[in-house]
């Protein structure tokens, strides 16, 4: 499961496109489906499948910005003009 109760999550897939990109609060497991959550903040429906959601969480103090790996390391040498 991607989410856990209390998470804020962004909708990355849905049947009703009005909810796509919406931020929801994950409340608790939805009793009718093993892989769904009861959610708050949708225009329609009170549940969403876990695979349709991506949690928004604080990565913590030990998190590293992976985008820094994509950038070239700055050179200490100055170019001659």
N, C-alpha and C positions, 0 to 999 in steps of 0.2 A: 504494500500500500504506500502511496506517495504521501498522503496526508495523515494527520492525527487530530483528535478533538481539540478545538481551540485555535487551530491554525487559520490564518488568512490564506486564501488560495485564489489564483487567477484561473479563469475558465479558458482552456486552450482548445476545446472542442465541445460542441453542443448541437442539439437538434434545432433549437430556437436560436437563430443567429443574433438576436437582440442581447443574449447573455454572453456572447463571445467577447473575451477580454475583460469581463466584469470581475471585480474582486468580491469574493464571498467569504463568510465565516463558516468554518466546518464545525458543526455542533456535536453530532454523535453518529454512530453507524445507523444506516437506514435499515429497518427491520425486514423489508421485502427482498432485498438483494444483498448478497454477501460482500460485494465489492462496491458498495455505494454509501454515500454520506447524506445525512440530513444537513441542509445548508440554510443560511440566512443571506438575503441580499439579491435573490433572483427575481426577475419580473414574473416568470411563470415556473411553477413547480417548486417543491420544497426539498428536492434531492438531486444529487449528481453522482455519476459514476466516478470512482477514484481516478481512473485513467483519463478522465476529462479535465482533471485539475492538476495544477502545479503549486505546491506550497510556497509561501513567501515567509522566509524565516531569517532571523539574525544568524549569520554563520559563526559567530563567536569571536573571541579574541585571537584564536590561532589560525583564522582564515587567511588565505593568501590570494591575492588578485592574480588569477591565471592570465589575464590579458597582458600582464607585464612580460610574459614569456613570448608573446607574439612580436614584441617590439625589439628592434636591434639595440644592442648595448651602446650607449653613447661613447664616442671616442674621446680620449683625453688630448689628442693631438689637434692642433689648430691648422686649418688649411691655409696655404699661402694665397694671398690675393693677387 
